[in-house]
Amino acid sequence: MKKGVIRPGHIQLRVLDLQAALRHYVDLLGLIEMGRDEQGRVYLKGWTEIDRFSVVLRQADEPGMDFLGFKVVDDATLGRLGEELAAFGCQVENLPAGELKGCGRRIRFEAPSGHFFELFAEKEQTGKWGVSEVNPEAWPRGLQGMKATRFDHCLLYGVELPETLRLFTEVLGFSLAEQVLDDAGRRVAQFLTVGMKAHDVAFIEHPEKGRFHHASFFLETWEDVLRAADLISMSDTSLDIGPTRHGLTHGKTIYFFDPSGNRNEVFCGGDYHYPDHPPVTWTADQLGKAIFYHDRQLNERFLTALT
Ligand SMILES: [Fe+2]
């Protein structure tokens, strides 16, 4: 938070078939539809999220992530960070208020990894879905499927990890919470957080720039993760791996694919990070255990299926 970036705000994903995607994200994950725009994009959120939306689906010819957006404290901070991003060497694009429905002006930039990120200061807040803001009940009735509570983080594959880390830490105020070092001590994975979570965005070194590995949604309990696994089978959804536990962050997790081939994760638990904590390090010879703590070996699909 030290540079004024508060938290993840939204992700825009490309899907091949909007109706199939909605059956997946709404009926199976349990996200709530919060509206559509004249471009045909659909706005979704997890029920605990205060903002109007956190996930935007756009129909396109190729799957993948358009951008990941972070909220900053105010408009002056947004302006200052735009200048600092330009000084860092990023191409910065200004998007007017309302280009995303209910969201204020945004600045978009490309990180050295080849991914597009955005910052914004204002977004309409509609409060938690289905519960009152005063004397709120524990949860709302009528949630569907996995009852995903919130969009949590992304894992991205790309190039130029050191410069990407420098951008996120020096300009945007993120901390390096976890890392994987290879035999030569070179960082091949970096998990970054701007608050207390184990990660808000993570990067894995990869020869191609700008690839998307997964978008992750938070569930409350391990029982919910097992129930998600049941729902994946019941709906004949393509399973990647799990339920299992990660070594990195220690979250309890399951991975699966949306109908367009974008990978999703739902998870619970996991470590926390305070800004004075040194990064947790995993060594590449233990990579299997770092990623899948129980199996202790990597599955080829997990490393290579990207959008
Ligand atoms: Fe994840």
Residues whose N, C-alpha, C, O or C-beta is under 5 A from the ligand:
A	BS01	LIG	S216 E265
